[in-house]
Amino acid sequence: MGSQQRTCPINLLPFEVLCKIFDQLDLRSVKSASLTCQRWEQIIFSNLYIKRFALYVACSGRSISSSTSTIGKHEMKHLARLIKASKRCYPNLTLEFDRRSEFTDHAFHMLFESLSYQKLDHLVVLKLVLKADPDLMVMMVVNAVPEMSRLASLHITLGCGYGVAMSQPEFHMDLKSASLRHLELKAFLPDSMNLPSLKSLEVSLHLKADMIYGHSLRQRDEMPYSLQLDRLEELTFSQPPSCVKWHPSTQKTNRPGYKFRFYQQLTGLKKLHLFENKTPENIFLAICDSCTCLTELWIEGLQILDPNAPRHLTKLPFLRRLTVNEFIAPSRISFQSAHLPNLEHLQLGRGTFAYDSFRVLGAVKSLQLLVSAKHVEESMRAIAQHMHNLTVLILNLDAMPDCDPLLVLQSLHLLTTVRELVLEGGNFHQYTYQPKPMPELQKLRFRDCRLHSRELPWLRRMFPNLTVLDTRQCQFI
């Protein structure tokens, strides 16, 4: 009986339950809890459940910053000793390095060496943000990756600045990991990758030629399309951040066979995001023919000669999300022969459409559309006539900057199924015109609009049953 009285009831809780409890505490409270007893400290700092604890270190040419302060060379050595002596194992580690110097090289080497095998083995997420020549840093990280048996996510990216200017690599860079599931590479491409568990990959489209290892200058632009990724489920070809100054490669692949073979292997791909400016029609057809498991497809710009090319989307029976931000075509784009029974979210950017072909889009529940002044009424009538399951409508008015949004407002009453409306862009005045009411609408949001008053009486008359009116992202004039 006495033994039971001395046992704290909370210590009888299972390990997983304590993890969930600690996850709900704020940062200061959970740090205090770590001082209570050895068991709690081990749970909080040494397991994979408490993922919010991250070690962040940023190093510039002359100083180094931890999560709380900026320190010099001697403090950096002390920090490295503390990390090496500490029993804490952080599952998240972010290292950010600015200008290349003897100090940054030494700092990186010292800090990374202070992470013992045991600490590396606990890493789940590793981020390396570079603004300088990364040869040494990347090489150390890539060589250590096989020792990180729990590493699930690796990010090697460019920070804001002048970008990377790497020396000509004279060695091979092989990336190997049995546990890695997500990989983001925006600073370099390795010579080869052996990643049997990889499910998600994001690669920058504008890596400089000398940022790709193990290939001749002629072949390096083709390197992304020579990777063997037959088990991949998510793929993103991204643009560099707007704050990074980059210079495109001088060589571009003129051998489309690389791309064809690349997409032919991605038979299990579920999400594909292509942020290149122009995706040609033949590559679009290859994607539709091979990646038949796609549930989400994002194409920044689609260049086609056949205006009926969207009919090939029929080959993607599981497609639920489709985004094309720009169509480049000689005539109106038609969805007429497409069969898309599971498409629920559709985003259509710049382009001219055969709106009567919207009849095949009846399953769509959420639509984002760039509105053209010439086709406002035609597009609204087509949506009302054919898209009977539509409940969320996002209208982008950026294509009609000199036109009064009243043209759009006059047609909204046709959309009787829409419950949430988002208006992006546009200059909204104090209208004396009495618009036809839209009593079905419950939520109205303005984004990046110019409103002439915080109180627009016509809004309440037009949308009498609003429960949400959001103007926080607007400019009032």
Stockholm file with secondary structure:
# STOCKHOLM 1.0

chainA/1-477         MGSQQRTCPINLLPFEVLCKIFDQLDLRSVKSASLTCQRWEQIIFSNLYIKRFALYVACSGRSISSSTSTIGKHEMKHLARLIKASKRCYPNLTLEFDRRSEFTDHAFHMLFESLSYQKLDHLVVLKLVLKADPDLMVMMVVNAVPEMSRLASLHITLGCGYGVAMSQPEFHMDLKSASLRHLELKAFLPDSMNLPSLKSLEVSLHLKADMIYGHSLRQRDEMPYSLQLDRLEELTFSQPPSCVKWHPSTQKTNRPGYKFRFYQQLTGLKKLHLFENKTPENIFLAICDSCTCLTELWIEGLQILDPNAPRHLTKLPFLRRLTVNEFIAPSRISFQSAHLPNLEHLQLGRGTFAYDSFRVLGAVKSLQLLVSAKHVEESMRAIAQHMHNLTVLILNLDAMPDCDPLLVLQSLHLLTTVRELVLEGGNFHQYTYQPKPMPELQKLRFRDCRLHSRELPWLRRMFPNLTVLDTRQCQFI
#=GR chainA/1-477 SS CHHHHTSCGGGGSCHHHHHHHHHHSCHHHHHHHHTTCHHHHHHHHSSSSCTTCEEEEEECSSCEECSSCEECHHHHHHHHHHHHHCCCCCSEEEEEECSCCHHHHHHHHHHHHHSCHHHHHTCSEEEEEESSCCHHHHHHHHHHGGGCTTCCEEEEEECSBSCCCCCCCCSCCEEECSSCCEEEESSCBCSEEECTTCCEEEEETTCCGGGBTTSCTTTGGGGGGGCCCTTCSEEEEECCCTTBCCCCCSCCCCCTHHHHHHHHTCTTCCEEEECSSCEEHHHHHHHHHHCTTCSEEEESCEECSCTTGGGGGGGCTTCCEEEEEEEECSSCBCCTTCCCTTCCEEEEEECCBCGGGGGGGTTCSEEEEECCGGGHHHHHHHHHHHCTTCCEEEEECTTCTTSCTHHHHTTGGGCTTCCEEEEESCEECCCCSCCCCCTTCCEEEEEEEEESCSCCHHHHHHSTTCSEEEEEEEEEC
#=GC SS_cons         CHHHHTSCGGGGSCHHHHHHHHHHSCHHHHHHHHTTCHHHHHHHHSSSSCTTCEEEEEECSSCEECSSCEECHHHHHHHHHHHHHCCCCCSEEEEEECSCCHHHHHHHHHHHHHSCHHHHHTCSEEEEEESSCCHHHHHHHHHHGGGCTTCCEEEEEECSBSCCCCCCCCSCCEEECSSCCEEEESSCBCSEEECTTCCEEEEETTCCGGGBTTSCTTTGGGGGGGCCCTTCSEEEEECCCTTBCCCCCSCCCCCTHHHHHHHHTCTTCCEEEECSSCEEHHHHHHHHHHCTTCSEEEESCEECSCTTGGGGGGGCTTCCEEEEEEEECSSCBCCTTCCCTTCCEEEEEECCBCGGGGGGGTTCSEEEEECCGGGHHHHHHHHHHHCTTCCEEEEECTTCTTSCTHHHHTTGGGCTTCCEEEEESCEECCCCSCCCCCTTCCEEEEEEEEESCSCCHHHHHHSTTCSEEEEEEEEEC
//
